[in-house]
Amino acid sequence: MKIIIGIEVKPIDFKGTLDASKNIIEKSEIIIGSVHRYPDGKGGFINLRDIEKLGEKKSAEIEFKIGFGLLKNNQIDVLGHPFGVIYNARIEF
């Protein structure tokens, strides 16, 4: 078995900017980028309880845009649990 050092990190915006320090990113052998929250456009995040209020179409659009931003970030090795926020918010499709 080979053990590697890695992190799972969330984006803080639609451009794929990671919520981890440069030092931690540099020390990681693998980086998993995962959408955990939706940016509110003001430097914060939309409350998880409010995501269901967005509806399925808007939530899917937001999560796709955030995930796509992660994929454009060349620091990311793996996109973790795509559309996991929608699933956890219990939005019915």
C-alpha distances in whole Angstrom, upper triangle without the diagonal:
4,7,10,13,15,19,21,24,28,30,34,36,36,35,32,32,29,29,27,28,28,26,23,23,23,20,18,16,16,19,20,24,25,29,30,33,36,38,42,43,44,41,40,38,40,40,37,40,42,40,42,45,44,44,41,43,43,39,38,39,38,35,35,36,34,31,32,33,29,28,31,29,27,25,23,20,20,23,22,24,27,31,29,32,34,33,32,36,37,39,40,40
4,7,10,13,16,18,22,25,28,31,33,34,33,29,29,26,27,24,25,25,23,20,20,19,17,15,12,13,16,18,21,23,27,28,32,34,36,39,40,41,38,37,36,38,38,36,39,41,39,41,44,43,43,40,41,41,38,36,38,36,33,33,34,31,29,30,30,26,26,28,26,24,21,20,17,18,21,21,23,26,29,28,31,33,32,32,35,36,38,40,40
4,7,10,13,15,19,22,25,28,31,31,30,27,27,23,24,21,22,22,20,17,17,17,14,12,10,11,14,15,19,21,25,25,29,32,33,37,38,38,35,34,33,35,35,33,37,38,36,38,41,40,41,39,40,39,36,35,36,34,31,31,32,29,27,28,28,25,24,27,24,22,20,19,16,17,20,19,21,25,28,26,28,31,30,29,33,34,36,38,38
4,6,10,13,16,20,22,25,27,28,27,23,23,20,20,18,19,18,16,14,13,13,10,8,6,7,11,13,16,19,22,23,26,29,30,34,35,35,32,31,31,33,33,32,35,37,34,37,40,38,39,37,38,37,34,32,34,32,28,29,29,26,24,26,25,21,21,23,21,19,16,15,13,14,17,17,20,23,26,24,27,30,29,28,32,33,35,37,37
4,7,11,13,17,19,22,25,26,25,21,20,17,17,14,15,15,13,10,10,11,8,5,5,7,9,11,15,17,20,21,24,27,27,31,32,32,29,28,28,30,31,29,33,34,32,35,38,36,37,36,36,35,32,31,32,30,27,27,28,25,23,24,23,20,20,22,19,18,14,14,13,14,17,16,19,22,25,23,25,28,28,27,30,32,34,36,36
4,7,10,13,16,19,21,22,21,18,17,14,14,12,13,13,12,9,9,10,8,5,5,5,6,8,11,13,17,17,20,23,24,27,28,29,26,25,24,27,27,26,29,31,29,31,34,33,34,32,33,32,28,28,28,26,23,24,24,21,19,21,20,16,17,19,16,15,12,11,10,11,13,13,16,18,21,20,22,25,25,24,27,29,30,33,33
4,6,10,13,15,18,20,19,15,15,11,11,9,11,12,12,8,8,11,10,7,8,7,5,6,8,10,13,14,17,20,20,24,25,26,22,21,21,23,24,22,26,27,25,28,31,29,31,29,30,29,25,25,26,23,20,21,22,18,17,19,18,14,16,18,15,15,11,10,10,10,12,11,14,16,19,17,19,22,22,21,24,26,28,30,31
4,7,10,13,16,17,17,13,13,10,10,9,12,14,15,11,10,13,13,10,11,9,6,5,6,7,10,10,13,16,17,21,22,23,20,19,18,20,20,19,23,24,22,24,27,26,27,25,26,25,22,21,22,20,17,18,19,15,14,16,15,12,14,16,14,15,12,10,10,9,9,8,11,13,15,14,15,18,18,17,20,22,24,26,27
4,7,10,12,14,14,10,10,6,6,7,10,12,13,10,9,13,13,11,13,11,7,6,5,6,8,9,11,14,14,18,19,20,17,16,15,17,18,17,21,22,20,23,25,24,25,24,25,23,20,20,20,18,15,17,16,13,12,15,13,10,13,15,12,14,11,9,11,11,10,9,12,13,15,14,14,18,18,17,19,22,23,26,27
4,6,9,11,12,8,8,6,6,8,12,14,16,13,12,16,17,15,17,14,10,9,6,5,5,6,8,10,11,14,15,17,14,13,11,14,15,14,18,19,17,20,22,20,22,21,22,20,17,17,17,14,12,14,13,10,10,13,11,9,12,14,12,14,12,11,13,12,10,10,11,12,13,12,12,15,16,15,17,20,21,24,24
4,6,7,8,5,5,5,6,9,12,14,17,15,13,17,18,16,18,16,12,11,7,7,6,8,8,9,9,12,13,14,12,11,11,13,15,15,19,19,17,20,22,19,21,21,21,18,16,16,16,12,11,12,11,7,8,11,8,7,11,12,10,13,12,11,14,13,11,12,13,13,14,14,13,16,18,17,18,21,21,24,25
4,7,8,7,6,6,6,10,12,14,17,16,15,18,20,19,21,19,15,14,11,11,9,9,8,8,6,10,10,11,8,8,8,11,14,15,18,18,16,20,21,19,21,21,21,18,16,17,16,13,12,14,12,9,11,13,10,10,14,14,12,16,14,14,17,17,15,15,17,16,16,16,14,17,20,19,19,22,22,25,26
4,5,6,6,8,9,13,15,17,20,19,17,20,23,21,23,21,17,16,12,12,10,11,10,8,6,9,8,10,8,9,9,12,15,16,19,18,16,20,20,18,20,20,19,16,15,16,14,11,11,12,10,7,10,11,8,9,13,12,12,15,15,15,18,18,15,16,17,16,16,17,15,17,20,20,19,23,22,25,25
4,6,8,10,12,16,18,19,22,21,19,22,24,22,24,21,18,16,13,12,10,13,11,9,8,10,9,12,11,12,12,13,17,17,20,19,16,20,20,17,19,19,17,14,14,14,11,9,9,10,6,5,8,8,5,8,11,10,11,14,15,14,18,17,14,16,17,15,15,16,15,16,20,20,20,23,21,24,24
4,6,9,12,14,16,17,20,19,17,19,22,21,22,20,16,16,12,13,12,15,14,12,11,14,12,14,13,15,15,17,20,21,24,22,20,23,24,21,23,22,20,18,17,17,14,12,12,12,9,7,9,8,5,7,9,8,8,12,12,12,16,16,14,16,18,16,17,19,18,20,22,23,23,26,25,27,27
4,6,9,12,14,14,17,16,14,17,19,17,19,16,13,12,9,10,10,12,13,12,11,14,14,16,14,15,14,17,19,19,23,22,20,23,24,21,23,22,21,19,17,17,15,13,12,12,9,7,8,8,4,4,7,7,6,9,10,9,13,13,11,13,15,14,15,16,16,18,21,21,22,24,24,27,26
4,7,9,11,11,15,14,12,15,17,16,18,16,13,13,10,12,11,13,13,13,11,14,13,15,12,13,14,17,19,20,24,23,21,25,26,23,25,25,24,21,20,20,18,15,15,15,13,10,11,12,8,8,11,10,8,11,10,10,14,15,14,15,18,17,18,19,18,21,23,23,23,26,26,29,29
4,6,8,9,12,11,9,12,14,13,15,14,10,10,8,10,10,12,12,13,12,16,15,16,13,14,14,17,19,19,23,23,21,25,26,24,26,25,25,23,20,20,20,17,15,16,15,11,12,13,10,8,12,12,9,11,9,9,13,13,13,13,16,16,18,17,17,20,22,21,22,25,26,29,29
4,7,10,12,10,10,13,15,14,17,15,12,12,10,11,11,11,11,13,12,15,15,15,12,12,12,16,17,18,21,22,20,24,25,24,26,26,26,23,21,22,21,18,16,18,17,13,14,16,13,11,15,15,13,15,12,12,15,15,15,15,17,17,18,18,17,20,22,20,21,25,26,29,30
4,7,8,6,7,10,11,11,14,13,10,12,11,12,14,14,15,17,16,19,19,19,15,15,16,19,21,21,25,25,24,27,29,28,30,29,29,27,24,25,25,21,20,21,20,16,17,18,16,13,16,17,13,15,11,12,15,16,16,16,18,19,21,20,20,23,24,23,24,28,29,32,32
4,5,5,6,9,10,11,14,15,12,14,14,16,17,17,18,20,18,21,21,20,17,17,19,22,24,24,28,28,27,31,32,31,33,33,33,30,28,28,28,25,23,24,23,19,20,21,18,16,19,18,15,16,12,14,17,18,19,19,22,23,25,24,23,27,28,27,28,31,32,36,36
4,6,5,6,9,10,13,14,12,15,15,17,19,20,21,22,21,24,23,23,19,20,22,25,27,27,31,31,30,33,35,33,35,35,34,32,30,30,29,26,25,25,23,20,20,21,18,16,18,18,14,14,11,13,16,18,19,20,23,24,26,26,26,29,30,29,31,34,35,38,38
4,6,5,6,9,12,14,13,16,16,19,21,22,23,25,24,26,26,26,22,23,24,27,29,29,33,33,32,35,37,36,38,37,37,35,32,32,32,29,27,28,27,23,23,24,21,19,21,21,17,16,13,15,17,19,21,21,25,26,28,27,27,31,32,31,32,35,36,40,40
4,5,5,6,10,11,10,13,14,16,18,19,21,23,22,25,25,25,21,22,22,26,27,26,30,31,30,33,35,34,35,34,35,33,30,30,30,27,25,26,25,21,21,22,20,17,19,20,16,16,12,13,15,16,18,18,21,23,25,24,24,28,29,27,29,32,34,37,37
4,5,5,8,9,8,11,11,14,17,18,20,22,21,24,24,25,21,22,22,25,26,26,30,31,29,32,34,32,34,33,33,31,28,28,28,25,23,23,22,19,18,19,17,14,16,16,12,12,8,10,11,14,15,16,20,21,24,23,23,27,28,27,29,32,33,35,35
4,6,8,10,10,13,15,18,21,22,24,25,25,28,27,28,24,25,26,29,30,30,34,34,33,36,38,36,38,36,36,34,32,31,31,28,26,27,25,22,21,22,20,17,18,18,14,13,9,12,13,16,18,19,23,24,27,26,27,30,31,30,32,35,36,39,39
4,7,9,10,14,15,18,21,22,25,27,26,30,29,30,26,26,27,30,31,30,34,35,34,36,39,37,39,37,38,36,33,33,33,30,28,28,27,24,23,24,22,19,20,21,17,15,12,13,14,16,19,19,23,25,27,26,27,31,31,30,33,35,37,39,39
4,5,7,10,12,15,19,20,22,24,25,28,28,29,25,25,25,28,29,28,32,33,31,34,36,35,36,34,35,33,30,30,30,28,25,25,25,22,20,22,20,16,17,18,15,14,10,11,11,13,15,16,19,21,24,23,24,28,28,27,30,32,34,36,36
4,7,10,13,16,20,21,24,26,27,30,31,32,28,28,28,30,31,30,34,35,33,35,38,36,37,35,35,34,31,30,31,29,26,26,26,23,21,22,21,17,17,18,16,13,10,10,9,12,15,16,19,21,24,24,25,29,29,28,31,33,34,36,36
4,7,10,13,17,18,21,23,24,28,28,30,26,26,25,28,29,27,31,32,29,32,35,33,33,31,32,31,28,27,27,25,22,22,22,20,17,18,18,14,14,16,13,12,9,8,6,8,11,12,15,17,21,20,22,25,25,25,28,30,31,33,33
4,6,10,13,15,18,20,20,24,24,26,23,22,22,24,25,24,28,28,26,29,31,29,30,28,29,27,25,23,24,22,19,19,19,16,14,16,15,11,12,13,11,10,7,5,5,7,9,10,13,15,18,17,19,22,22,22,25,27,28,30,30
4,6,10,12,15,17,18,22,23,25,22,21,20,22,23,21,25,25,23,25,28,26,27,25,25,24,21,20,21,19,16,16,17,14,12,14,13,10,10,13,11,11,9,6,6,5,6,6,10,11,14,14,15,18,19,19,21,23,24,26,26
4,7,9,12,14,15,19,19,21,19,18,17,18,20,18,22,23,20,23,25,23,24,22,22,21,18,17,18,16,13,13,13,10,8,11,10,6,8,11,9,11,9,6,8,6,5,6,9,10,12,12,13,16,17,17,19,21,22,24,24
4,6,9,11,13,17,18,20,18,17,14,16,17,15,19,19,17,19,22,20,21,19,20,19,15,15,16,13,10,12,12,9,8,11,11,8,10,13,12,14,13,10,11,8,6,5,6,7,9,8,9,13,13,13,15,18,18,21,21
4,6,7,10,13,15,17,16,14,11,12,14,12,16,16,13,16,18,16,17,16,17,15,12,12,13,10,7,9,10,7,7,10,10,9,11,14,13,16,15,12,14,12,9,8,8,7,8,7,7,10,12,11,13,15,16,19,19
4,7,10,13,15,17,15,12,10,10,11,9,13,14,12,14,17,16,17,17,18,16,13,13,15,12,9,12,13,10,10,14,14,12,15,17,17,19,18,15,17,15,12,10,9,10,9,8,6,10,11,10,11,14,15,18,19
4,7,9,12,13,12,9,6,7,8,7,11,11,9,12,14,13,15,15,16,14,11,13,13,10,9,12,12,9,11,14,14,13,16,18,18,21,19,17,20,17,14,13,13,12,11,10,7,10,12,11,10,14,14,18,19
4,6,9,11,11,9,5,5,8,8,12,10,8,12,13,11,13,14,14,11,9,11,11,7,7,11,10,8,10,13,12,13,16,17,17,21,20,18,21,19,16,15,15,13,11,11,8,10,13,13,12,15,15,18,19
4,6,8,7,6,4,6,9,11,14,12,11,15,15,13,16,17,17,13,12,14,13,9,10,13,11,9,12,14,12,13,17,17,17,20,20,19,22,20,18,17,18,16,15,15,12,14,17,16,15,19,18,22,22
4,5,7,6,5,5,9,11,13,11,11,15,14,12,16,17,17,13,13,15,14,11,12,15,13,12,15,17,15,17,20,20,20,24,23,22,26,24,21,21,21,19,17,18,15,16,19,18,16,20,19,22,23
4,6,7,8,9,13,15,17,15,15,18,17,15,18,20,19,15,15,17,15,12,14,16,13,12,16,17,15,17,20,19,19,23,23,22,26,25,22,23,23,21,20,20,17,19,22,22,20,23,22,25,26
4,6,8,10,13,16,18,16,16,20,19,17,21,22,22,18,18,20,19,15,17,19,17,15,19,20,18,19,23,22,21,25,24,24,28,27,25,25,25,24,22,23,20,21,24,23,22,25,24,28,29
4,7,10,13,16,18,17,17,21,20,19,22,23,23,20,19,21,19,16,17,19,17,14,18,19,16,17,21,20,19,23,22,22,25,25,22,23,23,22,22,21,19,21,24,22,21,25,25,28,29
4,7,9,12,15,14,14,18,18,17,20,21,22,18,17,19,19,15,16,19,17,14,17,19,17,18,21,21,20,24,22,22,25,24,22,21,22,21,20,19,16,18,21,19,18,22,22,26,27
4,6,9,11,10,10,14,15,14,17,18,19,15,13,16,16,12,13,16,15,12,15,18,16,16,20,21,20,23,22,21,24,22,20,19,19,18,16,16,12,15,17,16,14,18,18,22,23
4,6,8,7,7,11,11,10,14,15,16,13,11,14,15,11,12,16,15,13,16,19,18,18,21,23,22,26,25,23,26,24,21,20,19,18,16,15,11,13,16,14,12,16,15,19,21
4,5,5,7,10,11,11,14,16,18,15,13,16,17,14,14,18,18,16,18,21,20,21,24,25,25,28,27,25,27,25,22,20,19,19,16,15,11,13,15,13,10,14,14,18,20
4,5,5,8,10,11,13,14,16,14,11,14,16,13,13,17,17,15,17,20,20,20,23,25,25,28,26,24,26,23,20,18,16,16,14,12,8,10,11,9,7,11,11,15,18
4,6,7,8,10,12,14,17,15,13,16,18,16,15,19,20,19,20,23,23,23,26,28,28,31,30,28,30,27,24,21,19,19,16,14,11,11,13,10,7,10,11,14,17
4,6,5,7,10,12,14,12,10,14,15,13,14,18,18,17,19,22,22,23,26,27,27,31,30,28,30,27,24,22,20,19,16,15,12,11,14,12,9,11,11,14,17
4,5,5,7,9,11,9,7,10,12,10,11,14,15,14,16,19,19,20,22,24,25,28,28,25,27,24,21,19,17,16,12,12,8,8,11,10,7,9,8,12,14
4,5,6,8,11,10,8,11,13,12,13,16,17,17,18,21,22,23,25,27,28,31,30,28,29,26,23,21,18,17,13,13,10,8,10,10,6,7,6,9,11
4,5,9,11,9,9,12,14,13,14,17,18,18,20,23,23,24,27,28,29,33,32,30,32,29,25,24,22,20,16,16,13,11,14,14,10,11,9,12,14
4,7,8,6,6,9,10,10,12,14,15,15,17,19,20,22,24,25,26,30,30,28,30,27,23,22,20,18,14,15,12,10,13,14,11,12,9,12,13
4,6,6,6,8,10,11,12,14,16,17,18,20,21,23,24,26,28,31,31,28,30,27,23,22,20,17,14,15,13,10,12,14,10,11,7,9,10
4,6,5,6,9,10,10,12,14,15,16,18,20,21,22,24,26,29,29,27,28,25,21,20,17,15,11,13,11,8,10,13,10,10,6,7,7
4,6,5,6,9,10,11,12,14,15,16,18,20,21,23,25,28,29,26,28,25,21,21,19,15,12,15,13,10,13,16,14,14,10,11,9
4,5,5,6,9,10,11,12,14,15,17,19,20,21,23,27,27,25,27,24,21,20,19,16,12,15,13,10,14,15,13,14,11,13,12
4,5,5,6,8,10,11,12,14,15,17,18,20,22,25,25,23,24,22,18,17,15,12,9,11,9,7,10,12,10,11,9,11,11
4,5,5,6,9,10,10,12,14,15,16,18,20,23,24,21,22,20,16,16,14,10,7,10,9,7,10,13,12,13,10,11,10
4,6,5,6,9,10,10,12,14,15,17,19,22,23,21,23,20,17,17,16,12,10,13,12,11,14,16,15,16,13,15,14
4,5,5,6,9,10,11,13,14,16,17,21,21,19,21,19,16,16,15,12,10,12,10,10,14,15,14,16,14,16,15
4,5,5,6,8,10,11,12,14,16,19,19,17,18,16,12,12,11,8,6,9,8,8,11,12,12,14,13,15,14
4,6,5,6,8,10,10,12,14,17,18,16,17,15,12,13,12,8,8,11,11,11,13,15,15,17,15,17,15
4,6,5,6,9,10,11,13,16,17,15,18,16,13,15,15,11,11,14,13,13,16,18,18,20,18,20,19
4,5,5,6,9,10,11,15,15,13,16,14,11,12,13,10,10,12,11,13,15,16,16,19,18,20,20
4,5,5,6,9,10,13,14,11,13,11,7,9,10,7,8,11,11,12,15,16,17,19,18,20,19
4,5,5,6,9,12,13,11,13,12,9,12,13,10,11,14,15,16,18,19,20,22,21,22,21
4,5,5,7,10,12,10,13,13,11,13,15,12,14,16,16,17,20,21,21,24,22,25,24
4,5,5,8,9,7,10,9,7,10,12,11,13,14,15,17,19,20,21,23,23,25,24
4,5,7,9,7,9,8,7,11,13,11,14,16,17,18,20,21,23,25,24,26,25
4,6,9,8,11,12,11,14,17,15,17,19,20,21,23,24,25,28,27,29,27
4,5,6,9,11,11,14,17,16,18,19,20,22,24,25,26,28,28,30,29
4,5,8,10,12,15,18,17,20,21,23,25,26,27,29,31,31,33,32
4,7,9,11,14,17,17,20,21,22,24,26,26,28,30,30,33,32
4,6,7,10,13,14,17,17,19,21,22,23,25,27,27,29,29
4,7,9,13,14,17,18,20,22,23,23,26,28,28,30,29
4,6,9,10,14,14,17,19,19,20,22,24,25,26,25
4,7,7,10,11,13,15,16,17,19,21,21,23,22
4,6,9,9,11,14,13,14,17,18,19,21,21
4,6,5,9,11,10,11,14,15,16,17,17
4,5,8,9,9,11,13,15,14,16,15
4,6,6,7,9,10,11,11,13,12
4,5,5,6,8,10,11,13,13
4,5,5,6,9,9,12,13
4,6,5,6,6,9,10
4,5,5,6,8,10
4,5,8,11,13
4,6,9,12
4,6,9
4,6
4
